[in-house]
Amino acid sequence: MEDSRHLVPAGVELRTDASDVAEQLVRHDQRHGPSTTGDVPSALENGCTDAERDAVRAYARREWIDSQERWPGI
């Protein structure tokens, strides 16, 4: 049996995992509204595009940077 990890280009798994984590943040912020940077993107659905995944990751990055600027050292 062939190891499927060798069939996936390097970095693809990490990008997908990061998108999945960011998507959970998006769903949480849509429900509870704690966004500090605004412009919460749509949650990811099956068959989403790379652009949609990029938007969720960019949102999570903005929220992270803002939290670090507001509360340095946390």
Secondary structure in CASP SS format (residue, H / E / C, confidence):
PFRMAT SS
TARGET T0000
AUTHOR 0000-0000-0000
METHOD secondary structure of the structure
MODEL  1
M C 1.00
E C 1.00
D C 1.00
S H 1.00
R H 1.00
H H 1.00
L H 1.00
V C 1.00
P C 1.00
A C 1.00
G C 1.00
V H 1.00
E H 1.00
L H 1.00
R H 1.00
T H 1.00
D H 1.00
A H 1.00
S H 1.00
D H 1.00
V H 1.00
A H 1.00
E H 1.00
Q H 1.00
L H 1.00
V H 1.00
R H 1.00
H H 1.00
D H 1.00
Q H 1.00
R H 1.00
H H 1.00
G C 1.00
P C 1.00
S C 1.00
T C 1.00
T C 1.00
G C 1.00
D C 1.00
V C 1.00
P C 1.00
S C 1.00
A C 1.00
L C 1.00
E C 1.00
N C 1.00
G C 1.00
C C 1.00
T C 1.00
D H 1.00
A H 1.00
E H 1.00
R H 1.00
D H 1.00
A H 1.00
V H 1.00
R H 1.00
A H 1.00
Y H 1.00
A H 1.00
R H 1.00
R H 1.00
E H 1.00
W H 1.00
I H 1.00
D H 1.00
S H 1.00
Q H 1.00
E H 1.00
R H 1.00
W C 1.00
P C 1.00
G C 1.00
I C 1.00
END
